[in-house]
Amino acid sequence: MDTKATSSKENCGWENQIHMRTIVKLQAGPSGFTDDKDEAKRIRIGTILPALESNKQIVLDFIEVKSSTQSFVHALLGEVLQRFREGALNKLEFRNCSPLMKSLIELVVDYSLGGFQKTDGQQPKQRRDTATKR
């Protein structure tokens, strides 16, 4: 999987204010499927965590990824969410998510942040819609 991370400066309309962001374009095989947990870990350790530690925005672009395993998404985001908690969601942007990827990301976010809690025999409640269209 060839994942590229690039930093770009973007003027967001405010005079003399530049926002830094890191863009990660996730790659998949010809069928649009990815499951390489080692690659996800490499991206997490080499790109996502350093960007968050530097207070940068991170864009995870799933344009080529139509489906994945839950373990891939967990390897990509689990530690990030456990370390930075909900604050990570303010710095992460998920782009071009297929419905399946959106569902997997939401599942991993809820699981990592402890969002599946049963109360009085009711169904587990999910935290919130995370992988929006952005």
N, CA, C and O atoms as a printed pandas DataFrame, in Angstrom:
     atom_number atom_name residue_name chain_id  residue_number  x_coord  y_coord  z_coord
0              1         N          MET        A               1    0.856   -1.174    0.000
1              2        CA          MET        A               1    0.000    0.000    0.000
2              3         C          MET        A               1    0.898    1.231    0.000
3              4         O          MET        A               1    1.793    1.361    0.835
4              5         N          ASP        A               2    0.656    2.097   -0.911
5              6        CA          ASP        A               2    1.451    3.311   -1.040
6              7         C          ASP        A               2    0.687    4.468   -0.429
7              8         O          ASP        A               2   -0.197    5.043   -1.064
8              9         N          THR        A               3    1.029    4.809    0.809
9             10        CA          THR        A               3    0.343    5.898    1.491
10            11         C          THR        A               3    1.247    7.106    1.493
11            12         O          THR        A               3    2.425    7.022    1.842
12            13         N          LYS        A               4    0.690    8.218    1.103
13            14        CA          LYS        A               4    1.469    9.441    1.050
14            15         C          LYS        A               4    0.931   10.425    2.065
15            16         O          LYS        A               4   -0.279   10.625    2.169
16            17         N          ALA        A               5    1.824   11.035    2.808
17            18        CA          ALA        A               5    1.434   12.088    3.731
18            19         C          ALA        A               5    2.166   13.342    3.313
19            20         O          ALA        A               5    3.387   13.335    3.162
20            21         N          THR        A               6    1.429   14.408    3.128
21            22        CA          THR        A               6    2.055   15.662    2.749
22            23         C          THR        A               6    1.521   16.763    3.641
23            24         O          THR        A               6    0.369   16.725    4.074
24            25         N          SER        A               7    2.343   17.717    3.904
25            26        CA          SER        A               7    1.900   18.884    4.650
26            27         C          SER        A               7    1.602   19.976    3.649
27            28         O          SER        A               7    2.329   20.160    2.672
28            29         N          SER        A               8    0.539   20.691    3.896
29            30        CA          SER        A               8    0.223   21.803    3.018
30            31         C          SER        A               8   -0.229   22.987    3.847
31            32         O          SER        A               8   -0.819   22.822    4.915
32            33         N          LYS        A               9    0.046   24.163    3.361
33            34        CA          LYS        A               9   -0.406   25.385    4.011
34            35         C          LYS        A               9   -1.623   25.874    3.267
35            36         O          LYS        A               9   -1.666   25.858    2.037
36            37         N          GLU        A              10   -2.593   26.299    4.007
37            38        CA          GLU        A              10   -3.826   26.732    3.378
38            39         C          GLU        A              10   -4.299   28.004    4.060
39            40         O          GLU        A              10   -4.471   28.030    5.279
40            41         N          ASN        A              11   -4.509   29.050    3.288
41            42        CA          ASN        A              11   -5.056   30.272    3.839
42            43         C          ASN        A              11   -6.558   30.122    3.864
43            44         O          ASN        A              11   -7.193   29.982    2.819
44            45         N          CYS        A              12   -7.125   30.152    5.050
45            46        CA          CYS        A              12   -8.558   29.899    5.215
46            47         C          CYS        A              12   -9.371   31.177    5.204
47            48         O          CYS        A              12  -10.474   31.200    5.750
48            49         N          GLY        A              13   -8.873   32.226    4.610
49            50        CA          GLY        A              13   -9.641   33.449    4.500
50            51         C          GLY        A              13   -9.324   34.482    5.575
51            52         O          GLY        A              13   -9.777   35.624    5.493
52            53         N          TRP        A              14   -8.552   34.090    6.574
53            54        CA          TRP        A              14   -8.182   35.062    7.596
54            55         C          TRP        A              14   -6.843   35.661    7.221
55            56         O          TRP        A              14   -5.886   34.945    6.928
56            57         N          GLU        A              15   -6.788   36.935    7.233
57            58        CA          GLU        A              15   -5.577   37.637    6.850
58            59         C          GLU        A              15   -4.437   37.281    7.799
59            60         O          GLU        A              15   -4.621   37.278    9.016
60            61         N          ASN        A              16   -3.265   36.982    7.252
61            62        CA          ASN        A              16   -2.059   36.677    8.000
62            63         C          ASN        A              16   -2.185   35.460    8.900
63            64         O          ASN        A              16   -1.420   35.335    9.856
64            65         N          GLN        A              17   -3.115   34.565    8.633
65            66        CA          GLN        A              17   -3.252   33.360    9.443
66            67         C          GLN        A              17   -3.173   32.144    8.528
67            68         O          GLN        A              17   -3.946   32.011    7.579
68            69         N          ILE        A              18   -2.229   31.264    8.830
69            70        CA          ILE        A              18   -2.038   30.069    8.023
70            71         C          ILE        A              18   -2.255   28.861    8.916
71            72         O          ILE        A              18   -1.739   28.798   10.032
72            73         N          HIS        A              19   -3.018   27.910    8.419
73            74        CA          HIS        A              19   -3.300   26.688    9.159
74            75         C          HIS        A              19   -2.526   25.548    8.519
75            76         O          HIS        A              19   -2.531   25.397    7.298
76            77         N          MET        A              20   -1.863   24.747    9.343
77            78        CA          MET        A              20   -1.116   23.598    8.849
78            79         C          MET        A              20   -1.987   22.361    8.944
79            80         O          MET        A              20   -2.727   22.179    9.910
80            81         N          ARG        A              21   -1.890   21.511    7.925
81            82        CA          ARG        A              21   -2.597   20.247    7.979
82            83         C          ARG        A              21   -1.762   19.183    7.293
83            84         O          ARG        A              21   -0.954   19.474    6.411
84            85         N          THR        A              22   -1.967   17.974    7.707
85            86        CA          THR        A              22   -1.311   16.832    7.104
86            87         C          THR        A              22   -2.374   16.034    6.373
87            88         O          THR        A              22   -3.418   15.715    6.941
88            89         N          ILE        A              23   -2.111   15.710    5.115
89            90        CA          ILE        A              23   -3.053   14.955    4.307
90            91         C          ILE        A              23   -2.499   13.549    4.103
91            92         O          ILE        A              23   -1.366   13.375    3.654
92            93         N          VAL        A              24   -3.305   12.558    4.434
93            94        CA          VAL        A              24   -2.926   11.163    4.252
94            95         C          VAL        A              24   -3.902   10.547    3.266
95            96         O          VAL        A              24   -5.083   10.382    3.569
96            97         N          LYS        A              25   -3.406   10.211    2.094
97            98        CA          LYS        A              25   -4.236    9.555    1.083
98            99         C          LYS        A              25   -4.018    8.049    1.212
99           100         O          LYS        A              25   -2.960    7.521    0.869
100          101         N          LEU        A              26   -5.044    7.378    1.715
101          102        CA          LEU        A              26   -4.946    5.946    1.938
102          103         C          LEU        A              26   -5.125    5.203    0.623
103          104         O          LEU        A              26   -5.995    5.538   -0.181
104          105         N          GLN        A              27   -4.301    4.201    0.419
105          106        CA          GLN        A              27   -4.310    3.420   -0.813
106          107         C          GLN        A              27   -4.932    2.059   -0.557
107          108         O          GLN        A              27   -4.905    1.551    0.564
108          109         N          ALA        A              28   -5.485    1.480   -1.595
109          110        CA          ALA        A              28   -6.056    0.143   -1.511
110          111         C          ALA        A              28   -5.701   -0.626   -2.773
111          112         O          ALA        A              28   -5.176   -0.062   -3.734
112          113         N          GLY        A              29   -5.989   -1.895   -2.758
113          114        CA          GLY        A              29   -5.762   -2.728   -3.936
114          115         C          GLY        A              29   -6.757   -2.396   -5.033
115          116         O          GLY        A              29   -7.606   -1.521   -4.858
116          117         N          PRO        A              30   -6.662   -3.085   -6.163
117          118        CA          PRO        A              30   -7.536   -2.811   -7.309
118          119         C          PRO        A              30   -9.030   -2.915   -6.981
119          120         O          PRO        A              30   -9.853   -2.244   -7.605
120          121         N          SER        A              31   -9.373   -3.751   -6.009
121          122        CA          SER        A              31  -10.786   -3.914   -5.646
122          123         C          SER        A              31  -11.262   -2.849   -4.665
123          124         O          SER        A              31  -12.448   -2.789   -4.343
124          125         N          GLY        A              32  -10.337   -1.999   -4.184
125          126        CA          GLY        A              32  -10.700   -0.976   -3.214
126          127         C          GLY        A              32  -10.683   -1.473   -1.780
127          128         O          GLY        A              32  -11.197   -0.802   -0.885
128          129         N          PHE        A              33  -10.094   -2.652   -1.550
129          130        CA          PHE        A              33  -10.050   -3.261   -0.222
130          131         C          PHE        A              33   -8.656   -3.130    0.372
131          132         O          PHE        A              33   -7.657   -3.276   -0.333
132          133         N          THR        A              34   -8.591   -2.852    1.675
133          134        CA          THR        A              34   -7.317   -2.822    2.373
134          135         C          THR        A              34   -7.464   -3.495    3.733
135          136         O          THR        A              34   -8.498   -3.380    4.392
136          137         N          ASP        A              35   -6.409   -4.199    4.139
137          138        CA          ASP        A              35   -6.443   -4.889    5.431
138          139         C          ASP        A              35   -5.059   -4.990    6.076
139          140         O          ASP        A              35   -4.884   -5.733    7.041
140          141         N          ASP        A              36   -4.085   -4.260    5.561
141          142        CA          ASP        A              36   -2.704   -4.340    6.048
142          143         C          ASP        A              36   -2.545   -3.567    7.354
143          144         O          ASP        A              36   -2.325   -2.356    7.348
144          145         N          LYS        A              37   -2.660   -4.287    8.481
145          146        CA          LYS        A              37   -2.560   -3.649    9.798
146          147         C          LYS        A              37   -1.175   -3.050   10.035
147          148         O          LYS        A              37   -1.048   -2.033   10.716
148          149         N          ASP        A              38   -0.142   -3.673    9.477
149          150        CA          ASP        A              38    1.210   -3.130    9.646
150          151         C          ASP        A              38    1.331   -1.769    8.967
151          152         O          ASP        A              38    1.979   -0.864    9.493
152          153         N          GLU        A              39    0.707   -1.626    7.801
153          154        CA          GLU        A              39    0.717   -0.342    7.103
154          155         C          GLU        A              39   -0.072    0.704    7.896
155          156         O          GLU        A              39    0.348    1.856    8.007
156          157         N          ALA        A              40   -1.204    0.296    8.440
157          158        CA          ALA        A              40   -2.007    1.212    9.261
158          159         C          ALA        A              40   -1.210    1.677   10.479
159          160         O          ALA        A              40   -1.254    2.852   10.844
160          161         N          LYS        A              41   -0.491    0.762   11.096
161          162        CA          LYS        A              41    0.346    1.111   12.263
162          163         C          LYS        A              41    1.451    2.077   11.852
163          164         O          LYS        A              41    1.746    3.032   12.570
164          165         N          ARG        A              42    2.062    1.825   10.689
165          166        CA          ARG        A              42    3.132    2.717   10.208
166          167         C          ARG        A              42    2.595    4.129    9.991
167          168         O          ARG        A              42    3.257    5.105   10.345
168          169         N          ILE        A              43    1.399    4.243    9.411
169          170        CA          ILE        A              43    0.788    5.553    9.185
170          171         C          ILE        A              43    0.476    6.227   10.521
171          172         O          ILE        A              43    0.728    7.419   10.698
172          173         N          ARG        A              44   -0.072    5.456   11.455
173          174        CA          ARG        A              44   -0.400    6.004   12.771
174          175         C          ARG        A              44    0.851    6.539   13.473
175          176         O          ARG        A              44    0.867    7.672   13.956
176          177         N          ILE        A              45    1.890    5.717   13.523
177          178        CA          ILE        A              45    3.105    6.097   14.258
178          179         C          ILE        A              45    3.911    7.163   13.511
179          180         O          ILE        A              45    4.435    8.088   14.130
180          181         N          GLY        A              46    4.010    7.038   12.195
181          182        CA          GLY        A              46    4.860    7.935   11.424
182          183         C          GLY        A              46    4.215    9.246   11.015
183          184         O          GLY        A              46    4.916   10.219   10.737
184          185         N          THR        A              47    2.880    9.288   10.973
185          186        CA          THR        A              47    2.219   10.470   10.444
186          187         C          THR        A              47    1.157   11.057   11.380
187          188         O          THR        A              47    1.216   12.234   11.735
188          189         N          ILE        A              48    0.184   10.223   11.778
189          190        CA          ILE        A              48   -0.949   10.756   12.546
190          191         C          ILE        A              48   -0.536   11.239   13.926
191          192         O          ILE        A              48   -0.851   12.368   14.302
192          193         N          LEU        A              49    0.164   10.407   14.684
193          194        CA          LEU        A              49    0.558   10.823   16.045
194          195         C          LEU        A              49    1.482   12.042   16.038
195          196         O          LEU        A              49    1.257   12.967   16.818
196          197         N          PRO        A              50    2.524   12.079   15.177
197          198        CA          PRO        A              50    3.357   13.287   15.152
198          199         C          PRO        A              50    2.577   14.547   14.769
199          200         O          PRO        A              50    2.832   15.621   15.314
200          201         N          ALA        A              51    1.644   14.424   13.850
201          202        CA          ALA        A              51    0.845   15.587   13.450
202          203         C          ALA        A              51   -0.002   16.081   14.623
203          204         O          ALA        A              51   -0.068   17.285   14.873
204          205         N          LEU        A              52   -0.642   15.174   15.335
205          206        CA          LEU        A              52   -1.445   15.574   16.496
206          207         C          LEU        A              52   -0.576   16.197   17.586
207          208         O          LEU        A              52   -0.963   17.179   18.219
208          209         N          GLU        A              53    0.590   15.619   17.793
209          210        CA          GLU        A              53    1.504   16.169   18.798
210          211         C          GLU        A              53    1.971   17.572   18.421
211          212         O          GLU        A              53    2.314   18.368   19.295
212          213         N          SER        A              54    1.986   17.879   17.122
213          214        CA          SER        A              54    2.358   19.215   16.633
214          215         C          SER        A              54    1.137   20.112   16.456
215          216         O          SER        A              54    1.238   21.204   15.896
216          217         N          ASN        A              55   -0.003   19.651   16.929
217          218        CA          ASN        A              55   -1.260   20.400   16.872
218          219         C          ASN        A              55   -1.707   20.707   15.438
219          220         O          ASN        A              55   -2.279   21.764   15.173
220          221         N          LYS        A              56   -1.444   19.778   14.523
221          222        CA          LYS        A              56   -1.852   19.939   13.131
222          223         C          LYS        A              56   -3.178   19.223   12.883
223          224         O          LYS        A              56   -3.532   18.274   13.582
224          225         N          GLN        A              57   -3.886   19.695   11.890
225          226        CA          GLN        A              57   -5.079   19.021   11.401
226          227         C          GLN        A              57   -4.621   17.840   10.546
227          228         O          GLN        A              57   -3.603   17.932    9.860
228          229         N          ILE        A              58   -5.353   16.746   10.580
229          230        CA          ILE        A              58   -5.043   15.584    9.764
230          231         C          ILE        A              58   -6.255   15.256    8.904
231          232         O          ILE        A              58   -7.369   15.124    9.411
232          233         N          VAL        A              59   -6.031   15.127    7.609
233          234        CA          VAL        A              59   -7.075   14.721    6.682
234          235         C          VAL        A              59   -6.761   13.287    6.265
235          236         O          VAL        A              59   -5.708   13.021    5.685
236          237         N          LEU        A              60   -7.670   12.371    6.560
237          238        CA          LEU        A              60   -7.540   10.991    6.112
238          239         C          LEU        A              60   -8.469   10.826    4.918
239          240         O          LEU        A              60   -9.691   10.836    5.063
240          241         N          ASP        A              61   -7.882   10.675    3.744
241          242        CA          ASP        A              61   -8.647   10.613    2.504
242          243         C          ASP        A              61   -8.786    9.156    2.067
243          244         O          ASP        A              61   -7.805    8.503    1.711
244          245         N          PHE        A              62  -10.020    8.663    2.100
245          246        CA          PHE        A              62  -10.329    7.276    1.773
246          247         C          PHE        A              62  -10.825    7.119    0.338
247          248         O          PHE        A              62  -11.562    6.177    0.050
248          249         N          ILE        A              63  -10.442    8.012   -0.563
249          250        CA          ILE        A              63  -10.960    8.023   -1.925
250          251         C          ILE        A              63  -10.773    6.682   -2.639
251          252         O          ILE        A              63  -11.645    6.286   -3.413
252          253         N          GLU        A              64   -9.690    5.986   -2.409
253          254        CA          GLU        A              64   -9.438    4.707   -3.081
254          255         C          GLU        A              64   -9.888    3.509   -2.260
255          256         O          GLU        A              64   -9.900    2.386   -2.765
256          257         N          VAL        A              65  -10.258    3.730   -0.999
257          258        CA          VAL        A              65  -10.625    2.637   -0.099
258          259         C          VAL        A              65  -12.146    2.530   -0.037
259          260         O          VAL        A              65  -12.826    3.412    0.488
260          261         N          LYS        A              66  -12.652    1.454   -0.573
261          262        CA          LYS        A              66  -14.108    1.219   -0.538
262          263         C          LYS        A              66  -14.494    0.352    0.643
263          264         O          LYS        A              66  -15.588    0.495    1.189
264          265         N          SER        A              67  -13.590   -0.560    1.049
265          266        CA          SER        A              67  -13.855   -1.413    2.198
266          267         C          SER        A              67  -12.544   -1.799    2.862
267          268         O          SER        A              67  -11.465   -1.658    2.286
268          269         N          SER        A              68  -12.666   -2.286    4.083
269          270        CA          SER        A              68  -11.507   -2.594    4.892
270          271         C          SER        A              68  -11.930   -3.559    5.987
271          272         O          SER        A              68  -13.111   -3.880    6.125
272          273         N          THR        A              69  -10.974   -4.010    6.751
273          274        CA          THR        A              69  -11.298   -4.770    7.953
274          275         C          THR        A              69  -11.376   -3.800    9.127
275          276         O          THR        A              69  -10.775   -2.726    9.107
276          277         N          GLN        A              70  -12.121   -4.198   10.137
277          278        CA          GLN        A              70  -12.197   -3.388   11.345
278          279         C          GLN        A              70  -10.819   -3.304   11.993
279          280         O          GLN        A              70  -10.469   -2.275   12.571
280          281         N          SER        A              71  -10.046   -4.363   11.903
281          282        CA          SER        A              71   -8.714   -4.358   12.514
282          283         C          SER        A              71   -7.791   -3.343   11.846
283          284         O          SER        A              71   -6.931   -2.768   12.514
284          285         N          PHE        A              72   -7.951   -3.108   10.538
285          286        CA          PHE        A              72   -7.161   -2.073    9.868
286          287         C          PHE        A              72   -7.492   -0.699   10.445
287          288         O          PHE        A              72   -6.591    0.070   10.781
288          289         N          VAL        A              73   -8.774   -0.394   10.557
289          290        CA          VAL        A              73   -9.196    0.914   11.075
290          291         C          VAL        A              73   -8.772    1.061   12.532
291          292         O          VAL        A              73   -8.366    2.142   12.958
292          293         N          HIS        A              74   -8.868   -0.024   13.294
293          294        CA          HIS        A              74   -8.449    0.040   14.700
294          295         C          HIS        A              74   -6.952    0.270   14.797
295          296         O          HIS        A              74   -6.504    1.044   15.643
296          297         N          ALA        A              75   -6.174   -0.382   13.953
297          298        CA          ALA        A              75   -4.719   -0.166   13.955
298          299         C          ALA        A              75   -4.381    1.268   13.556
299          300         O          ALA        A              75   -3.394    1.830   14.030
300          301         N          LEU        A              76   -5.185    1.850   12.700
301          302        CA          LEU        A              76   -4.973    3.225   12.247
302          303         C          LEU        A              76   -5.341    4.249   13.322
303          304         O          LEU        A              76   -4.624    5.232   13.510
304          305         N          LEU        A              77   -6.460    4.026   14.032
305          306        CA          LEU        A              77   -7.014    5.060   14.906
306          307         C          LEU        A              77   -7.099    4.722   16.394
307          308         O          LEU        A              77   -7.187    5.631   17.218
308          309         N          GLY        A              78   -7.076    3.452   16.754
309          310        CA          GLY        A              78   -7.306    3.062   18.142
310          311         C          GLY        A              78   -6.419    3.777   19.147
311          312         O          GLY        A              78   -6.922    4.402   20.081
312          313         N          GLU        A              79   -5.116    3.697   18.972
313          314        CA          GLU        A              79   -4.186    4.337   19.901
314          315         C          GLU        A              79   -4.336    5.854   19.877
315          316         O          GLU        A              79   -4.226    6.507   20.914
316          317         N          VAL        A              80   -4.583    6.407   18.710
317          318        CA          VAL        A              80   -4.768    7.858   18.569
318          319         C          VAL        A              80   -5.921    8.317   19.462
319          320         O          VAL        A              80   -5.794    9.296   20.197
320          321         N          LEU        A              81   -7.038    7.607   19.391
321          322        CA          LEU        A              81   -8.223    7.973   20.174
322          323         C          LEU        A              81   -8.033    7.707   21.651
323          324         O          LEU        A              81   -8.552    8.451   22.484
324          325         N          GLN        A              82   -7.307    6.669   21.989
325          326        CA          GLN        A              82   -7.058    6.385   23.395
326          327         C          GLN        A              82   -6.134    7.428   24.019
327          328         O          GLN        A              82   -6.304    7.785   25.185
328          329         N          ARG        A              83   -5.170    7.912   23.264
329          330        CA          ARG        A              83   -4.232    8.917   23.785
330          331         C          ARG        A              83   -4.817   10.319   23.807
331          332         O          ARG        A              83   -4.672   11.036   24.797
332          333         N          PHE        A              84   -5.475   10.717   22.725
333          334        CA          PHE        A              84   -5.948   12.093   22.584
334          335         C          PHE        A              84   -7.436   12.254   22.863
335          336         O          PHE        A              84   -7.966   13.364   22.854
336          337         N          ARG        A              85   -8.113   11.107   23.116
337          338        CA          ARG        A              85   -9.543   11.089   23.424
338          339         C          ARG        A              85  -10.355   11.853   22.373
339          340         O          ARG        A              85  -10.004   11.848   21.193
340          341         N          GLU        A              86  -11.417   12.494   22.793
341          342        CA          GLU        A              86  -12.300   13.185   21.840
342          343         C          GLU        A              86  -11.630   14.394   21.196
343          344         O          GLU        A              86  -12.077   14.859   20.147
344          345         N          GLY        A              87  -10.572   14.905   21.803
345          346        CA          GLY        A              87   -9.828   16.007   21.206
346          347         C          GLY        A              87   -9.250   15.636   19.848
347          348         O          GLY        A              87   -9.067   16.504   18.995
348          349         N          ALA        A              88   -8.961   14.351   19.639
349          350        CA          ALA        A              88   -8.440   13.903   18.345
350          351         C          ALA        A              88   -9.475   14.123   17.247
351          352         O          ALA        A              88   -9.121   14.429   16.108
352          353         N          LEU        A              89  -10.740   13.969   17.587
353          354        CA          LEU        A              89  -11.795   14.131   16.582
354          355         C          LEU        A              89  -11.899   15.567   16.092
355          356         O          LEU        A              89  -12.392   15.818   14.993
356          357         N          ASN        A              90  -11.438   16.508   16.904
357          358        CA          ASN        A              90  -11.418   17.909   16.470
358          359         C          ASN        A              90  -10.299   18.175   15.476
359          360         O          ASN        A              90  -10.335   19.177   14.761
360          361         N          LYS        A              91   -9.310   17.298   15.421
361          362        CA          LYS        A              91   -8.168   17.471   14.524
362          363         C          LYS        A              91   -8.202   16.532   13.321
363          364         O          LYS        A              91   -7.451   16.723   12.364
364          365         N          LEU        A              92   -9.065   15.521   13.364
365          366        CA          LEU        A              92   -9.154   14.554   12.277
366          367         C          LEU        A              92  -10.314   14.876   11.349
367          368         O          LEU        A              92  -11.414   15.203   11.794
368          369         N          GLU        A              93  -10.053   14.777   10.062
369          370        CA          GLU        A              93  -11.105   14.916    9.060
370          371         C          GLU        A              93  -11.083   13.658    8.202
371          372         O          GLU        A              93  -10.031   13.271    7.693
372          373         N          PHE        A              94  -12.221   13.028    8.041
373          374        CA          PHE        A              94  -12.350   11.821    7.239
374          375         C          PHE        A              94  -13.022   12.206    5.928
375          376         O          PHE        A              94  -14.164   12.665    5.920
376          377         N          ARG        A              95  -12.310   12.016    4.818
377          378        CA          ARG        A              95  -12.847   12.401    3.506
378          379         C          ARG        A              95  -13.124   11.178    2.651
379          380         O          ARG        A              95  -12.460   10.146    2.758
380          381         N          ASN        A              96  -14.134   11.331    1.795
381          382        CA          ASN        A              96  -14.445   10.339    0.770
382          383         C          ASN        A              96  -14.668    8.940    1.331
383          384         O          ASN        A              96  -14.178    7.955    0.777
384          385         N          CYS        A              97  -15.404    8.858    2.425
385          386        CA          CYS        A              97  -15.685    7.568    3.051
386          387         C          CYS        A              97  -16.886    6.902    2.381
387          388         O          CYS        A              97  -17.951    7.504    2.244
388          389         N          SER        A              98  -16.696    5.661    1.972
389          390        CA          SER        A              98  -17.826    4.872    1.494
390          391         C          SER        A              98  -18.726    4.604    2.706
391          392         O          SER        A              98  -18.283    4.759    3.844
392          393         N          PRO        A              99  -19.963    4.211    2.480
393          394        CA          PRO        A              99  -20.831    3.893    3.623
394          395         C          PRO        A              99  -20.220    2.836    4.555
395          396         O          PRO        A              99  -20.354    2.937    5.775
396          397         N          LEU        A             100  -19.556    1.831    3.989
397          398        CA          LEU        A             100  -18.929    0.811    4.817
398          399         C          LEU        A             100  -17.794    1.393    5.651
399          400         O          LEU        A             100  -17.683    1.098    6.841
400          401         N          MET        A             101  -16.949    2.221    5.032
401          402        CA          MET        A             101  -15.835    2.822    5.781
402          403         C          MET        A             101  -16.360    3.755    6.871
403          404         O          MET        A             101  -15.817    3.791    7.975
404          405         N          LYS        A             102  -17.396    4.494    6.566
405          406        CA          LYS        A             102  -17.995    5.367    7.570
406          407         C          LYS        A             102  -18.443    4.545    8.770
407          408         O          LYS        A             102  -18.197    4.924    9.915
408          409         N          SER        A             103  -19.092    3.434    8.512
409          410        CA          SER        A             103  -19.568    2.566    9.578
410          411         C          SER        A             103  -18.411    1.992   10.401
411          412         O          SER        A             103  -18.480    1.959   11.629
412          413         N          LEU        A             104  -17.353    1.543    9.728
413          414        CA          LEU        A             104  -16.194    0.990   10.434
414          415         C          LEU        A             104  -15.500    2.051   11.282
415          416         O          LEU        A             104  -15.100    1.769   12.412
416          417         N          ILE        A             105  -15.354    3.245   10.765
417          418        CA          ILE        A             105  -14.713    4.332   11.524
418          419         C          ILE        A             105  -15.550    4.669   12.758
419          420         O          ILE        A             105  -15.008    4.822   13.853
420          421         N          GLU        A             106  -16.856    4.784   12.584
421          422        CA          GLU        A             106  -17.728    5.081   13.726
422          423         C          GLU        A             106  -17.644    3.988   14.784
423          424         O          GLU        A             106  -17.620    4.280   15.980
424          425         N          LEU        A             107  -17.599    2.738   14.353
425          426        CA          LEU        A             107  -17.490    1.623   15.284
426          427         C          LEU        A             107  -16.198    1.699   16.091
427          428         O          LEU        A             107  -16.217    1.533   17.311
428          429         N          VAL        A             108  -15.075    1.949   15.418
429          430        CA          VAL        A             108  -13.778    2.032   16.096
430          431         C          VAL        A             108  -13.722    3.244   17.029
431          432         O          VAL        A             108  -13.178    3.155   18.130
432          433         N          VAL        A             109  -14.278    4.370   16.595
433          434        CA          VAL        A             109  -14.302    5.559   17.457
434          435         C          VAL        A             109  -15.105    5.260   18.722
435          436         O          VAL        A             109  -14.642    5.525   19.831
436          437         N          ASP        A             110  -16.297    4.714   18.555
437          438        CA          ASP        A             110  -17.132    4.406   19.710
438          439         C          ASP        A             110  -16.460    3.414   20.645
439          440         O          ASP        A             110  -16.478    3.595   21.863
440          441         N          TYR        A             111  -15.872    2.376   20.089
441          442        CA          TYR        A             111  -15.195    1.373   20.897
442          443         C          TYR        A             111  -13.991    1.983   21.628
443          444         O          TYR        A             111  -13.813    1.753   22.824
444          445         N          SER        A             112  -13.174    2.752   20.919
445          446        CA          SER        A             112  -11.956    3.317   21.506
446          447         C          SER        A             112  -12.244    4.349   22.582
447          448         O          SER        A             112  -11.465    4.501   23.523
448          449         N          LEU        A             113  -13.352    5.054   22.449
449          450        CA          LEU        A             113  -13.707    6.073   23.439
450          451         C          LEU        A             113  -14.665    5.534   24.497
451          452         O          LEU        A             113  -15.157    6.291   25.334
452          453         N          GLY        A             114  -14.929    4.235   24.463
453          454        CA          GLY        A             114  -15.798    3.628   25.468
454          455         C          GLY        A             114  -17.254    3.985   25.288
455          456         O          GLY        A             114  -17.991    4.084   26.269
456          457         N          GLY        A             115  -17.688    4.183   24.051
457          458        CA          GLY        A             115  -19.035    4.664   23.776
458          459         C          GLY        A             115  -20.124    3.628   23.780
459          460         O          GLY        A             115  -21.300    3.988   23.720
460          461         N          PHE        A             116  -19.786    2.345   23.849
461          462        CA          PHE        A             116  -20.836    1.322   23.879
462          463         C          PHE        A             116  -21.095    0.964   25.331
463          464         O          PHE        A             116  -20.411    0.114   25.902
464          465         N          GLN        A             117  -22.063    1.601   25.914
465          466        CA          GLN        A             117  -22.398    1.357   27.315
466          467         C          GLN        A             117  -23.858    0.968   27.412
467          468         O          GLN        A             117  -24.730    1.664   26.890
468          469         N          LYS        A             118  -24.125   -0.138   28.078
469          470        CA          LYS        A             118  -25.504   -0.563   28.276
470          471         C          LYS        A             118  -26.027    0.053   29.563
471          472         O          LYS        A             118  -25.321    0.125   30.569
472          473         N          THR        A             119  -27.267    0.492   29.511
473          474        CA          THR        A             119  -27.905    1.028   30.703
474          475         C          THR        A             119  -29.270    0.393   30.857
475          476         O          THR        A             119  -30.098    0.486   29.951
476          477         N          ASP        A             120  -29.526   -0.258   31.998
477          478        CA          ASP        A             120  -30.823   -0.848   32.319
478          479         C          ASP        A             120  -31.360   -1.754   31.221
479          480         O          ASP        A             120  -32.538   -1.663   30.873
480          481         N          GLY        A             121  -30.519   -2.631   30.664
481          482        CA          GLY        A             121  -30.966   -3.593   29.676
482          483         C          GLY        A             121  -31.261   -3.019   28.302
483          484         O          GLY        A             121  -31.782   -3.729   27.442
484          485         N          GLN        A             122  -30.941   -1.753   28.074
485          486        CA          GLN        A             122  -31.190   -1.143   26.773
486          487         C          GLN        A             122  -30.068   -1.491   25.820
487          488         O          GLN        A             122  -29.022   -1.997   26.226
488          489         N          GLN        A             123  -30.295   -1.216   24.558
489          490        CA          GLN        A             123  -29.272   -1.420   23.545
490          491         C          GLN        A             123  -28.114   -0.457   23.800
491          492         O          GLN        A             123  -28.327    0.634   24.330
492          493         N          PRO        A             124  -26.874   -0.850   23.424
493          494        CA          PRO        A             124  -25.751    0.079   23.571
494          495         C          PRO        A             124  -26.000    1.357   22.784
495          496         O          PRO        A             124  -26.583    1.337   21.700
496          497         N          LYS        A             125  -25.548    2.460   23.350
497          498        CA          LYS        A             125  -25.704    3.749   22.677
498          499         C          LYS        A             125  -24.385    4.134   22.037
499          500         O          LYS        A             125  -23.322    3.935   22.624
500          501         N          GLN        A             126  -24.453    4.689   20.824
501          502        CA          GLN        A             126  -23.259    5.161   20.151
502          503         C          GLN        A             126  -23.063    6.629   20.465
503          504         O          GLN        A             126  -24.021    7.351   20.741
504          505         N          ARG        A             127  -21.803    7.070   20.419
505          506        CA          ARG        A             127  -21.462    8.434   20.768
506          507         C          ARG        A             127  -22.028    9.451   19.787
507          508         O          ARG        A             127  -22.874   10.261   20.168
508          509         N          ARG        A             128  -21.579    9.427   18.522
509          510        CA          ARG        A             128  -22.015   10.405   17.541
510          511         C          ARG        A             128  -21.544   10.046   16.152
511          512         O          ARG        A             128  -20.727    9.144   15.970
512          513         N          ASP        A             129  -22.063   10.757   15.183
513          514        CA          ASP        A             129  -21.694   10.536   13.799
514          515         C          ASP        A             129  -20.312   11.161   13.572
515          516         O          ASP        A             129  -20.155   12.379   13.661
516          517         N          THR        A             130  -19.316   10.321   13.279
517          518        CA          THR        A             130  -17.934   10.787   13.187
518          519         C          THR        A             130  -17.457   10.973   11.753
519          520         O          THR        A             130  -16.925   12.027   11.404
520          521         N          ALA        A             131  -17.643    9.975   10.944
521          522        CA          ALA        A             131  -17.083    9.993    9.588
522          523         C          ALA        A             131  -18.066   10.666    8.638
523          524         O          ALA        A             131  -18.743   10.004    7.851
524          525         N          THR        A             132  -18.131   11.951    8.721
525          526        CA          THR        A             132  -19.056   12.709    7.890
526          527         C          THR        A             132  -18.511   12.889    6.494
527          528         O          THR        A             132  -17.405   12.439    6.193
528          529         N          LYS        A             133  -19.262   13.530    5.653
529          530        CA          LYS        A             133  -18.900   13.696    4.245
530          531         C          LYS        A             133  -17.675   14.555    4.028
531          532         O          LYS        A             133  -17.035   14.436    2.984
532          533         N          ARG        A             134  -17.338   15.375    4.919
533          534        CA          ARG        A             134  -16.245   16.355    4.806
534          535         C          ARG        A             134  -15.447   16.211    3.568
535          536         O          ARG        A             134  -14.503   16.970    3.351
